[in-house]
Each structure stands twice: as C-alpha cells, then as structure tokens.
Amino acid sequence: MSITSVNANPIAANPASSTLSTSNAQNQDSFMQLLVAQIKNQDPTKPMTSSDMTAQMSNLNMVDGINQLNTTLSSLAGNAQSTNAMQAASLIGHSVLVQGNNLQLTSGKAEMGLQLGQAAADVQVNILDSSGKVIHTQDLGAQAAGLQNLTWDGTGATANNSPYTFTVTATNAGTSIPSSDISPLEVAVVKNVSLAGGITSINVSSAGNVASKVALSEIYQVNN
C-alpha cells in the first residue's frame, strides 16, 4: 500500500518569506531615496513639515505590515494543506462512506449509508439489479436527519443479477423530500492519496472496482 503520491509533490518551504524580506528592503531603500530627493527639491517657502514626513513613514509601515500579514496567511495555508494530506494518507486501506449508490454483496450482506438533510416520516430503499430492475424494497419508516447506516441482507439477489445499486426515496407529511436532502452513500476503500496544486484528493474504489476521486471533506464516515 503506497503513499508515494503524497510524497511525490511535497510541500516545500515557502520562499515567500525571503522574497518578501528582499522586497521590503528594496521598498524602504526606494522610499528613502524619494524622500531625500523630495526634501532637496522642495519649495523653500513651503518646506515639508514633520507631520508630512510622519504620514509618509506611516504609509510605508502600513504596506510592510500588509505584506507581512500576507506572508503569515500563506504560511498558515501551507500548513493546513500539509495537515490535510497527512490526515488523508492515514485513511489508506480503510473503508469509508462516500456519495454513491453501488453495493457490494459479500457473505450475504451489503452495507450502505444515507445522509438526510431533514427528518423524514417514511424512507424507502430500493435495491436494483444490473438491468435496473427493483429486486427488493426496504421500508425504513421514520428516520431522523443526519447519517444513517443501512444493511441489505441479500434478499432478491441471484447469481446472475449483479452488480447491484440502490435508490432512496423519502416523504414527510405526504410530500416527497427533494433529492438535494437525500444523499445515498456507498462503501468504498481508500486506495491512495494525491496532492496537486495544493489540493488533496483521495482515490477510492467501491463495489465492482468503480474508481472515483473525493475530497477529505466528502468522506462521511470511516468504518474501519
């Protein structure tokens, strides 16, 4: 089980700090040259006051402060990316719940999940065979909002009608709950992790070796 893809593009030390230091020094040097030139060429009848000089120095300090703040934020973002990559790598080989509707029937049992955006008075799960035909229906009754772990005992399955998928419908007070509040969840295994452009992607494989790529935030549950 390799995590080479995590280390293939390691988060290197951010060169922004040294670049910013050089830039700040150049800005300050240029500012002092301009200030000296301004003093030399000022109108003798209207010389620059100490207040004017203080205001210009304050503007320079403000720019430097903003640059330093940007560098700090960039550093924090880099640290967050590194942390996400390490968390994602720790999931390699684990079973997780992600959005999808594929089913893996093993030893007469298939696990799946459901995320409801709102409570439902009645929830039904339909198990479909490879032709899309409903071979079994589970009436779950009332279900609370949130994550639900479900199991199918293989009822309706035969040797020739796999692979299997499932669909979910839900109602509340006789009204269908919109699909945006119903998220079927399939069991998948984390195969590897990749990091590109500062984005951590988790590559998973579900029933039938269906490969997909998800973000760390799209994993609803780690099973084992």
FIMAR-955683 format. One record per atom (N, C-alpha, C, O): z, y, x. Coordinates in steps of 0.02 Angstrom, whole numbers, padded with zeros to 5 digits, always signed. Atoms other than C-alpha are relative to their C-alpha. Layout:
N
ZYX/...
This chain:
224
+00000-00059+00043/+00000+00000+00000/+00000+00062+00045/+00050+00076+00078/+00009-00053-00048/-00063+00150+00094/+00010+00069-00031/-00009+00080-00088/-00007-00070+00023/-00016+00333+00079/-00037+00045+00050/-00019+00102+00062/+00039-00038-00048/-00144+00386+00207/-00028+00064-00030/-00031+00116+00003/+00030-00059+00031/-00223+00504+00083/+00048+00058-00006/+00027+00116-00010/-00049-00054+00002/-00060+00601+00075/+00003+00035+00067/+00008+00096+00071/-00007-00028-00066/-00054+00623+00262/-00066+00023+00031/-00067+00056+00083/+00065-00017-00028/-00241+00644+00287/-00012+00074+00002/-00051+00099+00044/+00008-00072+00002/-00228+00827+00244/+00068+00032-00002/+00086+00064-00052/-00069-00024+00002/-00051+00876+00294/+00003+00075-00007/-00043+00111+00013/-00010-00072+00008/+00016+01046+00250/+00021+00029+00067/+00078+00019+00089/-00014-00026-00067/+00007+01135+00416/+00042+00063-00006/+00048+00093-00059/-00039-00061-00002/+00117+01278+00469/-00044+00059-00019/-00100+00065+00006/+00040-00056+00025/+00058+01435+00382/-00008+00052+00054/+00042+00080+00077/+00010-00050-00052/-00022+01553+00509/+00007+00071-00026/-00001+00119+00012/-00003-00067+00030/+00003+01697+00389/+00053+00043+00033/+00045+00104+00038/-00056-00038-00028/+00167+01746+00473/-00021+00037+00063/-00009+00097+00070/+00021-00032-00062/+00093+01778+00646/-00056+00050-00013/-00058+00103+00018/+00054-00046+00016/-00062+01858+00570/+00028+00065-00030/+00005+00119-00014/-00030-00058+00031/+00047+01973+00466/+00034+00044+00051/+00030+00105+00048/-00035-00039-00052/+00151+02024+00618/-00050+00042+00038/-00037+00101+00051/+00051-00037-00036/-00007+02073+00711/-00028+00056-00043/-00038+00112-00020/+00026-00050+00046/-00073+02164+00558/+00048+00058-00009/+00028+00116-00009/-00051-00053+00008/+00091+02259+00533/+00003+00045+00061/+00007+00106+00055/-00002-00039-00062/+00093+02312+00716/-00060+00047+00004/-00053+00105+00024/+00060-00041-00001/-00086+02374+00703/+00004+00056-00051/-00017+00113-00037/-00007-00052+00052/-00048+02467+00542/+00046+00056+00024/+00032+00115+00015/-00049-00049-00023/+00103+02552+00620/-00030+00043+00056/-00020+00104+00058/+00031-00037-00055/+00005+02600+00777/-00052+00049-00027/-00054+00107-00006/+00050-00045+00029/-00138+02670+00673/+00033+00058-00037/+00009+00115-00035/-00035-00051+00038/-00016+02764+00563/+00027+00054+00047/+00020+00114+00034/-00029-00048-00047/+00071+02845+00713/-00055+00043+00031/-00046+00103+00041/+00055-00038-00029/-00097+02896+00788/-00024+00053-00050/-00037+00111-00031/+00022-00048+00051/-00150+02977+00624/+00052+00055-00011/+00034+00113-00021/-00053-00049+00011/+00019+03061+00604/+00001+00052+00056/+00007+00112+00044/+00002-00046-00057/+00012+03134+00780/-00060+00046-00004/-00054+00106+00008/+00061-00041+00007/-00167+03194+00751/+00008+00051-00055/-00015+00108-00049/-00011-00046+00056/-00114+03272+00587/+00045+00057+00021/+00035+00115+00002/-00046-00052-00022/+00029+03365+00670/-00035+00048+00048/-00025+00109+00044/+00035-00042-00048/-00083+03427+00811/-00048+00048-00034/-00058+00105-00012/+00052-00039+00033/-00214+03491+00690/+00022+00034-00064/-00019+00057-00103/-00025-00030+00062/-00102+03558+00554/-00007+00076+00002/-00011+00106+00055/+00003-00073+00007/-00112+03736+00491/+00066+00029+00024/+00118+00015-00005/-00063-00028-00026/+00016+03834+00593/+00038+00039-00052/+00099+00045-00049/-00034-00040+00052/+00051+03940+00440/+00031-00045-00053/+00074-00023-00092/-00027+00047+00049/+00088+03784+00337/+00016-00066+00034/-00016-00117+00020/-00015+00061-00038/+00167+03657+00455/+00029-00055-00046/+00057-00041-00099/-00027+00057+00037/+00214+03484+00395/+00076+00003+00000/+00107+00013+00052/-00072-00001+00006/+00391+03478+00332/+00029-00069+00014/-00007-00119+00013/-00033+00065-00011/+00518+03342+00368/-00005-00044-00062/-00007-00105-00056/+00006+00038+00063/+00505+03290+00185/-00068-00034-00003/-00073-00092-00025/+00067+00030+00000/+00317+03263+00203/-00002-00060+00047/-00030-00112+00030/+00000+00054-00048/+00344+03157+00358/+00039-00060-00025/+00019-00118-00016/-00042+00054+00026/+00482+03056+00275/-00037-00038-00055/-00033-00100-00059/+00037+00032+00054/+00371+03023+00124/-00054-00047+00027/-00063-00102+00002/+00052+00042-00029/+00230+02957+00233/+00030-00062+00033/+00002-00116+00029/-00033+00058-00031/+00350+02846+00331/+00023-00049-00054/+00020-00110-00043/-00023+00043+00055/+00418+02779+00166/-00059-00041-00028/-00051-00100-00044/+00059+00036+00024/+00242+02734+00109/-00018-00057+00046/-00035-00112+00023/+00015+00052-00049/+00212+02636+00269/+00050-00058-00007/+00031-00116-00006/-00052+00052+00006/+00378+02544+00250/-00010-00041-00064/+00003-00101-00066/+00012+00035+00063/+00334+02503+00069/-00056-00052+00008/-00050-00108-00017/+00056+00046-00011/+00168+02425+00122/+00022-00060+00041/+00004-00117+00027/-00026+00054-00042/+00256+02324+00257/+00044-00048-00041/+00041-00109-00033/-00044+00041+00041/+00384+02264+00131/-00039-00045-00047/-00021-00103-00057/+00042+00040+00045/+00250+02206+00009/-00034-00056+00039/-00038-00113+00014/+00032+00052-00040/+00160+02112+00148/+00049-00056+00017/+00031-00115+00015/-00050+00050-00016/+00321+02025+00198/+00018-00042-00061/+00029-00102-00055/-00014+00036+00062/+00355+01979+00016/-00056-00050-00015/-00042-00107-00035/+00056+00045+00011/+00181+01904+00000/+00003-00061+00047/-00013-00117+00027/-00007+00055-00048/+00212+01801+00157/+00054-00049-00022/+00045-00110-00017/-00055+00042+00024/+00376+01737+00087/-00022-00043-00059/-00007-00102-00062/+00024+00037+00058/+00294+01688-00077/-00049-00055+00020/-00047-00110-00007/+00047+00051-00024/+00154+01597+00015/+00036-00058+00031/+00017-00116+00023/-00039+00052-00032/+00283+01502+00115/+00034-00044-00052/+00036-00105-00045/-00033+00038+00054/+00377+01451-00043/-00050-00045-00036/-00035-00102-00053/+00052+00040+00034/+00215+01393-00124/-00019-00060+00042/-00030-00115+00016/+00015+00056-00044/+00176+01287+00029/+00054-00053-00001/+00039-00113+00000/-00055+00048+00003/+00348+01208+00024/-00001-00039-00066/+00013-00099-00066/+00003+00034+00065/+00327+01169-00162/-00055-00053-00001/-00046-00107-00028/+00055+00048-00004/+00160+01084-00128/+00021-00061+00040/+00005-00118+00022/-00023+00055-00041/+00240+00979+00008/+00049-00044-00038/+00046-00105-00034/-00049+00038+00039/+00383+00929-00107/-00034-00042-00053/-00017-00100-00063/+00037+00037+00051/+00263+00880-00246/-00036-00061+00029/-00037-00114-00002/+00036+00055-00032/+00162+00773-00125/+00048-00057+00017/+00032-00116+00008/-00049+00051-00018/+00319+00682-00066/+00026-00036-00063/+00035-00097-00062/-00022+00031+00062/+00378+00652-00245/-00053-00047-00027/-00039-00102-00050/+00055+00041+00025/+00207+00587-00294/-00008-00064+00042/-00020-00117+00014/+00008+00058-00044/+00198+00471-00142/+00053-00052-00014/+00041-00112-00005/-00054+00047+00014/+00364+00393-00191/-00014-00043-00062/+00021-00093-00074/+00018+00037+00061/+00281+00332-00353/-00050-00056+00013/-00063-00097-00031/+00051+00050-00015/+00151+00223-00266/+00028-00070-00012/+00081-00089+00013/-00020+00068+00017/+00161+00046-00335/+00042-00005-00063/+00055-00060-00087/-00041+00001+00060/+00265+00098-00485/-00042+00001-00064/-00099+00025-00064/+00031-00002+00067/+00220+00075-00669/+00023+00064-00034/+00082+00081-00033/-00015-00064+00032/+00210+00239-00765/-00035+00004-00067/-00080-00035-00082/+00033-00015+00063/+00164+00306-00936/-00040+00064+00007/-00013+00116+00026/+00044-00059-00001/+00015+00424-00943/-00041+00000-00064/-00043-00050-00100/+00041-00003+00060/-00100+00483-01081/-00058-00049+00003/-00093-00053+00054/+00053+00050+00003/-00221+00346-01134/+00016-00051-00054/+00072-00051-00081/-00012+00049+00054/-00240+00202-01257/-00021-00071+00019/-00035-00112-00025/+00016+00068-00022/-00280+00048-01151/+00062-00044-00002/+00118-00020+00011/-00055+00047+00004/-00173-00107-01173/-00011-00059+00046/-00067-00085+00051/+00003+00059-00042/-00134-00246-01051/+00046-00053-00030/+00107-00048-00026/-00039+00054+00031/-00079-00405-01141/+00016-00052+00054/-00028-00085+00080/-00023+00046-00052/+00024-00509-01019/+00057-00042-00026/+00108-00015-00049/-00052+00046+00024/+00125-00664-01066/+00020+00016-00072/+00078+00013-00089/-00012-00012+00070/+00107-00621-01249/+00034+00066-00017/+00063+00074-00071/-00031-00065+00014/+00168-00441-01234/-00039+00056+00034/-00063+00048+00090/+00032-00059-00028/+00091-00270-01207/+00044+00060-00014/+00068+00070-00070/-00042-00060+00007/+00188-00109-01177/-00044+00062-00005/-00099+00065+00023/+00035-00064+00009/+00134+00065-01226/+00052+00053-00018/+00111+00039-00020/-00046-00054+00018/+00208+00232-01274/-00032+00049-00047/-00091+00046-00062/+00023-00050+00047/+00194+00377-01393/+00042+00063+00009/+00103+00060+00010/-00034-00065-00003/+00236+00561-01375/-00016+00039-00063/-00074+00056-00076/+00009-00038+00062/+00263+00652-01539/+00023+00072+00010/+00078+00085+00034/-00018-00071-00005/+00261+00841-01544/+00046+00022-00056/+00076+00076-00051/-00044-00015+00056/+00358+00838-01708/+00022-00065-00032/-00010-00117-00024/-00025+00060+00034/+00460+00716-01810/-00050-00023-00054/-00084+00019-00084/+00047+00028+00050/+00359+00600-01924/+00038-00044-00048/+00083-00081-00030/-00031+00042+00051/+00407+00517-02087/-00026-00071+00004/+00008-00119-00014/+00029+00067-00006/+00289+00372-02054/-00051+00000+00057/-00093+00044+00063/+00045+00007-00057/+00198+00314-01898/-00031-00070-00001/+00004-00120-00010/+00034+00065-00003/+00067+00176-01888/-00039-00006+00065/-00072+00041+00087/+00037+00014-00061/-00006+00096-01733/-00051-00055-00015/-00032-00109-00039/+00052+00050+00010/-00172+00004-01746/-00023-00028+00067/-00039+00009+00113/+00024+00034-00060/-00220-00124-01614/-00073-00019-00011/-00089-00051-00061/+00072+00012+00007/-00408-00137-01586/-00024-00049+00054/+00001-00049+00110/+00029+00045-00049/-00509-00273-01501/-00058+00034+00036/-00069+00094+00028/+00054-00029-00040/-00657-00248-01385/-00057+00028-00041/-00094+00070-00016/+00053-00026+00044/-00775-00216-01532/+00022+00060-00040/-00018+00090-00077/-00026-00056+00038/-00663-00081-01604/+00029-00020-00067/+00047+00024-00107/-00027+00025+00063/-00602-00190-01747/+00076-00002+00003/+00105-00023+00052/-00073+00002+00004/-00421-00171-01803/+00022-00073-00010/+00002-00105-00059/-00023+00069+00005/-00336-00339-01772/+00074-00005-00017/+00100-00058-00034/-00071+00001+00017/-00156-00288-01802/+00023+00072-00013/+00000+00118+00020/-00028-00065+00015/-00059-00142-01877/+00076-00004+00002/+00106-00049-00028/-00073-00005-00003/+00121-00095-01837/+00022+00062-00037/+00002+00118-00021/-00027-00056+00037/+00213+00014-01961/+00069+00015+00030/+00116-00023+00022/-00062-00018-00035/+00349+00103-01862/+00048+00040-00044/+00106+00051-00024/-00044-00039+00043/+00419+00203-02007/+00012+00070+00028/-00031+00098+00063/-00017-00067-00023/+00506+00367-01971/+00015+00000+00075/+00048-00045+00101/-00011-00006-00072/+00507+00424-01789/+00017+00073+00016/-00012+00119-00012/-00019-00067-00022/+00590+00572-01705/-00052+00028+00048/-00092-00009+00076/+00044-00031-00049/+00496+00697-01600/+00020-00022+00070/+00079-00035+00083/-00015+00020-00069/+00482+00652-01416/-00034-00064+00019/-00081-00087-00013/+00031+00060-00028/+00442+00498-01315/+00027-00063-00033/+00088-00072-00040/-00018+00064+00030/+00441+00327-01398/-00032-00056+00042/-00091-00054+00057/+00026+00058-00035/+00423+00162-01304/-00016-00054-00051/+00026-00072-00092/+00023+00049+00049/+00323+00032-01401/-00022-00065+00033/-00038-00067+00093/+00021+00066-00025/+00280-00152-01383/-00043-00035-00053/-00027-00032-00112/+00041+00043+00044/+00144-00262-01457/+00009-00072+00022/+00004-00088+00081/-00015+00070-00017/+00182-00448-01467/-00062-00045+00004/-00056-00106+00009/+00061+00039-00006/+00000-00502-01459/-00027-00027-00065/-00077-00063-00065/+00024+00024+00065/-00019-00537-01645/-00072+00023-00012/-00088+00082-00005/+00070-00015+00013/-00205-00547-01687/-00045-00009+00060/-00107-00007+00054/+00041+00008-00061/-00261-00573-01508/-00029-00070+00005/+00003-00119-00016/+00031+00065-00014/-00381-00714-01462/-00027+00001+00071/-00025+00053+00105/+00024+00005-00069/-00456-00774-01300/-00064+00041+00012/-00081+00056+00069/+00066-00032-00008/-00620-00684-01334/-00005+00072-00025/-00060+00100-00028/+00006-00067+00028/-00575-00514-01405/+00034+00055+00042/+00047+00109+00016/-00027-00051-00045/-00501-00421-01256/-00059+00037+00034/-00115+00010+00034/-00063-00036-00007/-00488-00289-01186/+00021+00035-00065/-00019+00043-00112/-00028-00030+00061/-00376-00202-01313/+00016+00074+00011/+00032+00097+00066/-00021-00070+00001/-00343-00022-01359/+00042+00011-00062/+00049-00034-00103/-00039-00015+00060/-00234+00063-01488/-00009+00072-00021/-00024+00116+00020/+00001-00068+00028/-00234+00215-01601/+00064+00012-00039/+00097-00036-00061/-00062-00018+00035/-00090+00307-01684/-00015+00052-00053/-00050+00101-00041/+00003-00050+00053/-00080+00398-01850/+00071+00014-00023/+00114-00031-00021/-00067-00018+00022/+00071+00490-01918/-00005+00050-00058/-00050+00091-00060/-00002-00046+00057/+00116+00581-02078/+00070+00028-00008/+00120+00000+00016/-00064-00032+00015/+00253+00697-02135/-00006+00032-00069/-00048+00075-00080/+00003-00025+00069/+00286+00731-02319/-00069-00009-00030/-00094+00033-00067/+00066+00016+00027/+00119+00650-02360/-00058+00036+00034/-00115+00026+00014/+00052-00037-00036/+00023+00763-02241/-00010-00029+00070/+00039-00041+00105/+00014+00027-00067/-00063+00698-02085/+00022+00048+00055/+00008+00108+00051/-00020-00040-00058/+00011+00760-01923/-00061+00008+00045/-00095-00041+00059/+00061-00010-00041/-00126+00839-01813/+00003-00040+00064/+00056-00054+00092/+00004+00040-00060/-00187+00739-01665/+00028+00035+00062/+00048+00003+00110/-00028-00038-00056/-00129+00879-01550/+00075-00014+00009/+00102-00001+00063/-00071+00016-00003/+00050+00823-01590/+00012-00075+00009/+00068-00099+00005/-00005+00073-00010/+00013+00638-01560/-00035-00019+00065/-00095-00011+00071/+00029+00019-00064/-00012+00576-01383/+00013-00073+00015/+00069-00091+00033/-00008+00070-00019/-00042+00389-01358/+00008-00004+00076/-00025+00031+00114/-00014+00007-00071/+00025+00334-01189/-00012-00073+00022/+00012-00119-00010/+00014+00067-00026/-00037+00186-01087/+00040-00012+00064/+00061+00035+00098/-00034+00019-00061/+00047+00093-00947/-00052-00003+00056/-00104-00034+00049/+00045+00000-00057/-00034+00121-00777/+00041-00009+00064/+00101+00003+00064/-00033+00009-00065/+00007+00081-00596/-00027+00052+00048/-00087+00062+00054/+00020-00051-00049/+00006+00217-00464/-00028-00035+00062/+00007-00074+00094/+00034+00032-00057/-00118+00165-00328/+00007+00040+00064/+00025+00013+00116/-00006-00043-00059/-00119+00312-00209/+00003+00072-00022/-00003+00088-00081/-00008-00072+00013/-00097+00499-00195/-00046+00038+00047/-00053+00019+00106/+00043-00041-00042/-00216+00630-00130/+00021+00073-00006/+00046+00095-00058/-00017-00071-00002/-00190+00811-00080/-00061+00038+00025/-00082+00030+00082/+00059-00038-00018/-00338+00929-00080/+00005+00070-00029/+00020+00079-00089/-00002-00069+00024/-00344+01117-00092/+00068+00021-00026/+00073+00064-00070/-00067-00016+00022/-00155+01123-00114/+00019-00032-00066/+00072-00018-00093/-00012+00033+00064/-00167+01014-00271/+00013-00074+00012/-00027-00109+00043/-00018+00071-00007/-00079+00845-00278/-00027-00039-00060/-00013-00022-00117/+00028+00042+00052/-00173+00712-00376/+00026-00071+00009/+00031-00096+00065/-00025+00068-00001/-00106+00541-00423/-00053-00045-00031/-00073-00036-00088/+00051+00047+00023/-00231+00400-00439/+00033-00062-00028/+00071-00096+00006/-00032+00056+00035/-00181+00268-00566/-00052-00048-00027/-00111-00031-00034/+00044+00051+00028/-00255+00108-00635/+00035-00031-00060/+00092-00055-00054/-00030+00029+00061/-00223+00047-00813/-00034-00066-00016/-00069-00094+00026/+00028+00064+00021/-00275-00108-00911/-00075-00003+00012/-00111+00044-00002/+00071+00007-00014/-00444-00176-00858/-00022+00037+00062/-00082+00050+00071/+00015-00037-00062/-00432-00083-00692/-00035+00066-00013/-00078+00088+00026/+00027-00066+00016/-00477+00080-00777/+00034+00052+00043/+00095+00063+00036/-00029-00048-00047/-00451+00211-00642/-00004+00070-00029/-00052+00089-00062/-00001-00070+00021/-00402+00390-00679/+00044+00040+00048/+00082+00011+00088/-00037-00044-00044/-00327+00539-00591/+00043+00047-00043/+00018+00079-00089/-00045-00042+00039/-00174+00631-00657/+00042+00043+00047/+00048+00030+00106/-00047-00042-00037/-00057+00769-00602/+00070-00027-00008/+00084-00065-00054/-00069+00023+00003/+00127+00739-00568/+00032+00018-00067/+00071-00020-00095/-00028-00023+00064/+00169+00839-00725/-00027-00039-00059/+00001-00033-00114/+00029+00038+00055/+00060+00721-00830/+00027-00071-00004/+00004-00111-00045/-00034+00065+00004/+00171+00570-00796/+00060+00009-00047/+00105+00048-00034/-00052-00008+00051/+00283+00549-00949/+00062-00041+00017/+00118-00022-00001/-00057+00043-00014/+00393+00409-00884/-00017-00048+00057/-00073-00073+00062/+00007+00050-00053/+00419+00299-00731/+00037-00062-00024/+00097-00059-00037/-00031+00060+00028/+00451+00121-00789/+00038-00042+00051/+00093-00065+00037/-00034+00040-00051/+00494+00029-00629/-00027+00018+00069/-00005-00010+00119/
